[in-house]
């Protein structure tokens, strides 16, 4: 497996685990969906892009995710074999939901 494939697999694992963690830890005030994970600084940091509905709850949901970063890092330590663990940051990305007309799926 090449380093590019390993990196892609690692990002996929991080995105999947972020979705699992958010589903378990977040309340019902908003729907937080993990869109994708992207590396920054040669993989030392990972940005996890999320969409939040309703959009009025985005600020509170992002504040919640920021407070939970250390808990999510602990989750990654226990649920994955990724080492070293990257620093994780959550970023709002509601563009996909805004681009799709009601009743249609956003384009990939």
QUITASUL-V280445 format. One line per field, one symbol per residue. ss: DSSP state (h for helix, s for strand, l for the rest). burial: + if it has 16 or more other C-alpha atoms within 10 Angstrom, else -. Layout:
ss: ???
burial: ???
This chain:
ss: llhhhhhhhhhhhhhhhhhhhhhhhlllllssssssssssllllssssssssslhhhhhhhhhhhhhlhhhhhhhhhhhlllllllssssssllhhhhhlllllllll
burial: ------+--++-+++-+++-++-------++++++++++---+--+++++++-----+--++--++-+---++--+--------++-+-+++++--+-----------
